[in-house]
């Protein structure tokens, strides 16, 4: 790649979201490349689903950026595509970082009983989990979570998350998390950057704080 060409950054959105989740990030000198979701196979694991999505990556040593479910997929892809940098936002890099109640739900299979078509209509739950900070964000969430989701895609993706078996975090990941994340609460000392009072939706509503962190790791020597 020529030194004046933008750095390709492959973006993996969260469960129920699409590339628009990254629209507030402002990082000069990069080309944001959305990974398009495909329907997981019924027997897919996190690794096998990541491998299928990896066919969309056409650059050598790319940069990977994943949010929530997308961050888990990026974690698996670090071993597959050898990226120059990998950023995981509002996510986990191994199974033990999932909330205990989520791991318990997966062990006993309760996620198979979730009525997704009704759950997505529960505005109060979405507001609690994602903690939108404005009317604009709430309308975005409602449009995305309630109107544009494929129920079978959600069902299969949740199954993948609940049966994720990764036990160790790969080297080289830059992990950024919000201290007020209700969906995937993590101890601030276990991540590289803890964004104070930020929730699960921080890639959108705290983008002005995330953008310089990402840019620094991409362009500043020694980062």
C-alpha positions in Angstrom: 0.0 0.0 0.0 1.3 3.5 -0.9 2.1 5.6 2.1 -0.4 8.3 0.9 -3.3 5.9 0.6 -5.8 5.8 3.4 -5.5 2.9 5.9 -8.3 0.3 5.3 -10.3 -0.2 8.5 -12.8 -3.1 8.3 -15.8 -2.4 10.6 -17.9 -5.1 12.3 -21.0 -3.6 13.8 -22.9 -4.9 16.8 -25.8 -7.4 17.0 -28.9 -5.7 15.5 -26.9 -2.8 14.1 -25.2 -1.9 10.8 -22.5 0.3 9.5 -24.3 3.5 10.5 -23.2 2.8 14.1 -19.8 4.1 13.0 -21.0 7.3 11.4 -20.0 9.6 14.3 -16.3 8.4 14.3 -14.1 11.0 12.6 -10.7 9.6 11.8 -8.7 11.3 9.0 -6.5 9.1 6.8 -8.6 5.9 7.0 -11.1 4.2 4.7 -13.9 2.8 6.7 -15.0 -0.5 5.1 -18.2 -2.1 6.3 -18.5 -5.8 6.7 -21.9 -7.0 5.5 -23.7 -9.4 7.7 -24.6 -12.8 6.3 -27.0 -15.3 7.8 -25.1 -17.6 10.2 -25.4 -21.3 9.6 -27.3 -23.3 12.2 -24.1 -25.0 13.4 -21.8 -21.9 13.2 -19.4 -21.1 16.0 -17.9 -17.7 16.6 -14.7 -18.9 14.8 -16.5 -20.4 11.8 -18.8 -17.4 11.3 -15.7 -15.1 11.6 -14.0 -17.1 8.9 -16.9 -16.7 6.5 -17.0 -13.0 7.0 -13.3 -12.8 6.5 -13.8 -13.4 2.8 -14.8 -9.8 2.6 -11.3 -8.6 3.7 -9.2 -8.0 0.6 -6.2 -6.1 2.1 -3.1 -7.6 3.6 -2.5 -6.6 7.3 -5.7 -4.6 7.6 -7.1 -2.8 10.6 -10.1 -4.4 12.3 -12.7 -2.5 14.3 -15.5 -4.3 16.1 -18.3 -3.2 18.4 -20.2 -5.6 20.8 -20.8 -8.9 18.8 -18.6 -7.5 16.1 -15.8 -7.1 18.6 -16.1 -10.8 19.5 -15.7 -11.7 15.9 -12.7 -9.4 15.5 -11.1 -11.3 18.5 -11.4 -14.5 16.5 -10.2 -12.9 13.3 -6.9 -11.7 14.9 -5.7 -15.3 14.6 -7.0 -15.6 11.0 -6.0 -12.5 9.1 -3.0 -11.1 11.2 -4.2 -7.5 11.2 -1.8 -4.6 11.8 -4.2 -3.3 14.5 -7.4 -4.6 16.1 -9.8 -2.5 18.1 -12.6 -4.0 20.2 -15.2 -1.6 21.6 -18.0 -2.3 24.1 -17.3 -6.0 23.7 -15.4 -9.0 25.1 -12.3 -10.8 24.1 -13.0 -14.1 25.8 -15.9 -16.0 27.2 -15.1 -15.2 30.9 -15.8 -11.6 30.2 -19.5 -12.2 29.4 -21.7 -11.3 32.4 -22.2 -14.4 34.7 -26.0 -14.3 34.0 -25.3 -14.5 30.2 -23.0 -17.5 30.7 -25.7 -19.2 32.8 -28.4 -18.6 30.2 -26.1 -20.2 27.6 -25.3 -23.2 29.8 -29.0 -24.1 30.4 -30.2 -23.0 27.0 -32.7 -20.4 28.1 -31.8 -18.2 25.1 -33.7 -20.7 22.9 -36.9 -19.6 24.6 -36.5 -15.8 24.0 -39.4 -14.4 22.0 -37.3 -12.1 19.9 -40.2 -10.5 18.0 -41.6 -9.3 21.3 -38.3 -8.4 23.0 -37.4 -6.0 20.2 -40.7 -4.1 20.8 -39.8 -3.4 24.4 -38.6 0.2 24.2 -37.9 0.5 27.9 -35.4 -2.5 27.8 -33.6 -1.0 24.8 -33.3 2.4 26.5 -32.0 0.7 29.7 -29.4 -1.4 27.9 -28.2 1.1 25.3 -28.7 4.2 27.4 -29.3 6.7 24.5 -28.3 10.2 25.4 -30.6 12.1 23.1 -33.9 11.8 21.1 -31.8 11.4 18.0 -30.1 8.3 19.4 -33.4 6.9 20.7 -35.0 7.2 17.3 -32.0 5.6 15.7 -32.1 2.7 18.0 -35.9 2.3 17.5 -35.5 2.3 13.7 -32.6 -0.1 13.8 -33.6 -2.5 16.6 -37.3 -2.6 16.0 -37.8 -2.2 12.2 -34.7 -3.5 10.4 -33.8 -6.7 12.2 -34.1 -10.3 10.9 -35.4 -12.4 13.7 -33.6 -15.5 12.6 -30.3 -13.7 12.3 -30.7 -12.5 15.9 -31.6 -15.9 17.1 -28.6 -17.6 15.4 -26.2 -14.9 16.5 -27.3 -15.0 20.1 -26.8 -18.8 20.0 -23.2 -18.2 18.7 -22.5 -15.8 21.6 -24.0 -18.1 24.2 -21.8 -21.0 23.0 -18.6 -19.0 22.6 -15.7 -21.0 24.0 -12.7 -18.7 23.7 -10.7 -18.8 27.0 -7.8 -16.5 26.2 -7.5 -13.0 24.7 -5.2 -12.7 21.8 -2.2 -10.3 21.9 -2.4 -7.0 20.3 -6.0 -6.1 20.7 -6.8 -2.5 21.8 -9.8 -2.9 24.1 -12.0 0.2 24.8 -15.0 -0.1 27.1 -17.5 2.2 28.9 -17.6 2.1 32.7 -21.4 2.3 32.6 -22.0 -0.5 30.1 -25.0 -2.4 31.2 -25.1 -5.0 28.5 -21.4 -6.2 28.9 -20.1 -4.8 32.2 -16.4 -5.1 32.6 -13.9 -4.0 35.3 -12.1 -0.9 34.1 -8.7 -2.3 35.0 -9.2 -5.2 32.6 -9.3 -3.0 29.5 -6.9 -0.6 27.8 -9.2 2.4 27.8 -12.1 2.9 30.2 -14.4 5.7 29.0 -15.9 7.2 32.1 -19.7 7.0 32.4 -20.0 5.6 28.8 -22.6 3.0 28.0 -22.9 0.2 25.4 -23.8 2.8 22.7 -20.6 4.8 23.2 -19.3 4.3 19.7 -22.1 6.6 18.7 -22.6 9.0 21.6 -19.0 9.2 22.8 -17.3 9.1 19.3 -15.5 12.3 19.9 -13.5 10.5 22.7 -13.0 7.3 20.8 -11.8 8.8 17.5 -8.5 10.3 18.9 -7.7 7.0 20.6 -8.1 5.0 17.4 -6.2 7.6 15.4 -3.3 7.7 17.8 -2.8 3.9 17.6 -2.9 4.1 13.8 -0.6 7.0 13.2 1.5 7.9 16.2 4.8 6.0 16.4 5.2 4.0 19.6 1.5 3.4 20.2 
